[in-house]
């Protein structure tokens, strides 16, 4: 009974975190307010910093709140194993790129279209797991990947609109879709690469996340100064920050921890259910609250196919998992 409670609690938190992150990120990037808009690159840096702090606290808890044990494990696993630590530089750099791309995507796509299109990461993760880990997929999984591609194609099917509006929206949608597609590829590769590293070592997943976060923080600061350095020097990295912005940062930082909990307590079918529920909620809230989404019958057909593919993929065998990042 206790395990069932943890299972459904973790799934509920996943639905809440995923839906809230997408909607608040979209809202924060389209909100018209006074002053400059916050820098997405600075939000990525702060999210990495929060992830490191959260994982340090979890390692501290695992060792019975002993500061001596914490210092020992961090020194032993990070400082004394530089080669193992450096292995995390590649996925960390890719994750940093991915996080920046998601802000770009949600600046140009409504939450519903983003949510459905981003499920293509199932396809990229599956393909990388076959090529990098030698994993074999079952017939249900291959069928689900075909259904997934068909569903995403329908979601991107152009709708009829006024010529002026269509020209503007087509340009921004192209940018948004391109950002999502690159993010899906980076998510698939980095997730499988990180899984491969986890299987080859006995380190705690939280220690690995600290290593990821360290490199992510460095890459994030470098990216922020490279692309927004002038604005940071003029107005600081916290320019444009408000309650919504801080909410986005916290939700993004907690995403990987939530995924880890779901993988520990739930199975793939229930995880697919959570993903599907998140898509439905994002669609409804995007339409009724954000009012930036005009649903069509073709979109709903595509969304249904994506949801079916998500369930079907988890039906046979184990989904290639990424126990660190959302």
Residue pairs with C-beta under 8 A, 6 or more apart in sequence:
3 265
6 265
7 265
7 266
7 270
9 265
10 258
10 261
10 262
10 264
10 265
10 266
11 262
11 266
11 270
11 271
11 273
11 274
12 274
13 258
13 261
14 258
14 259
14 261
14 262
14 271
14 274
14 278
15 274
15 277
15 278
15 281
17 251
17 254
17 255
17 258
17 326
18 255
18 274
18 275
18 278
18 326
19 278
19 281
19 282
19 285
20 247
20 251
21 248
21 251
21 252
21 255
21 326
22 106
22 111
22 114
22 115
22 278
22 282
23 111
23 282
23 285
23 286
23 289
23 290
24 244
24 247
24 248
24 251
25 102
25 103
25 106
25 248
25 252
26 106
26 110
26 111
26 114
26 286
26 290
26 292
27 244
27 290
28 38
28 244
28 245
28 248
29 37
29 40
29 103
29 106
29 107
30 107
30 290
30 292
31 244
33 240
33 242
35 239
35 240
36 231
36 235
36 239
36 240
37 240
38 238
38 239
38 240
38 241
38 242
38 245
39 224
39 228
39 231
39 232
39 237
39 239
39 240
40 100
40 103
40 104
40 107
41 100
41 220
41 223
41 224
41 227
41 228
42 224
42 228
42 232
42 237
42 238
43 103
43 245
43 248
43 249
43 252
44 96
44 99
44 100
44 103
44 220
44 223
44 224
44 252
45 217
45 220
45 221
45 224
45 237
46 249
46 253
47 99
47 249
47 252
47 253
48 96
48 213
48 216
48 217
48 220
48 253
49 213
49 217
50 249
50 250
50 253
50 254
51 209
51 212
51 213
51 216
51 253
51 256
51 257
52 209
52 210
52 213
52 214
52 217
54 253
54 254
54 257
55 206
55 207
55 209
55 210
55 213
55 257
56 70
56 74
56 210
58 206
58 257
59 70
59 73
59 74
59 204
59 206
59 207
59 210
60 66
60 67
60 70
62 204
62 206
63 69
63 70
63 73
73 204
73 207
74 207
74 210
77 84
77 203
77 204
77 207
78 85
78 207
78 210
78 211
78 214
84 201
84 203
85 211
85 214
87 197
88 194
88 197
88 208
88 211
88 212
88 215
89 215
90 190
90 193
91 189
91 190
91 191
91 193
91 194
91 197
91 212
92 211
92 212
92 213
92 214
92 215
92 216
92 219
93 215
93 216
93 219
94 186
94 189
94 190
94 193
95 186
95 190
95 212
95 216
95 325
96 216
96 219
96 220
96 223
97 182
97 186
98 183
98 186
98 187
98 190
99 220
99 252
100 223
101 179
101 180
101 182
101 183
101 186
102 179
102 180
102 183
104 175
104 176
104 179
105 114
105 118
105 176
105 177
105 179
105 180
105 183
106 114
106 176
107 176
108 172
108 173
108 175
108 176
108 179
109 117
109 172
109 173
109 176
109 177
109 180
110 286
110 290
110 292
110 293
111 282
111 283
111 285
111 286
111 290
111 292
111 293
112 279
112 282
112 283
112 286
112 287
112 293
112 295
112 299
112 303
113 155
113 156
113 173
113 176
113 293
113 299
114 176
114 180
114 282
115 278
115 279
115 282
115 283
116 151
116 152
116 155
116 279
116 302
116 303
116 306
117 152
117 155
117 156
117 177
117 180
117 181
117 184
118 180
118 183
118 184
119 148
119 152
119 275
119 279
119 306
119 309
119 310
120 148
120 149
120 152
120 180
120 181
120 184
121 183
121 184
121 187
121 188
121 191
122 144
122 145
122 148
122 309
122 310
122 313
122 319
123 145
123 148
123 149
123 184
123 188
124 184
124 185
124 187
124 188
124 189
125 187
125 188
125 191
125 192
125 319
125 320
125 322
126 137
126 141
126 145
126 188
126 313
126 320
127 188
128 188
128 189
128 191
128 192
128 193
128 320
129 135
129 192
129 195
129 320
130 136
130 137
132 192
132 193
132 196
133 192
133 195
133 196
133 320
135 320
137 145
137 317
138 316
138 317
139 316
140 312
140 313
140 315
140 316
141 312
141 313
141 316
141 317
143 312
144 308
144 309
144 310
144 312
144 313
144 315
145 309
145 313
147 305
147 306
147 308
147 309
147 312
148 305
148 306
148 309
148 310
148 313
150 302
150 305
151 301
151 302
151 303
151 304
151 305
151 306
151 307
151 308
151 309
152 302
152 306
153 302
154 298
154 299
154 301
154 302
154 305
155 298
155 299
155 302
155 303
155 306
156 177
156 302
157 296
157 298
157 299
157 302
158 166
158 170
159 294
159 296
159 298
159 299
161 169
187 322
187 325
190 322
190 325
191 320
191 321
191 322
191 324
191 325
192 320
192 322
194 208
194 212
194 322
194 323
194 324
194 325
195 320
195 321
195 322
195 323
197 208
198 205
198 208
198 323
201 208
205 260
205 323
205 324
208 324
209 256
209 324
212 324
224 232
224 237
225 232
231 239
252 326
255 325
255 326
256 324
256 325
256 326
258 326
259 322
259 323
259 324
259 325
259 326
260 323
260 324
262 271
262 274
263 271
263 321
263 323
266 274
267 314
268 313
268 314
268 315
268 318
268 319
269 311
269 314
269 315
271 314
271 319
272 310
272 311
272 313
272 314
273 311
275 307
275 310
276 307
276 310
276 311
279 303
279 306
279 307
280 307
283 293
283 295
283 303
286 292
286 293
287 293
287 295
313 319
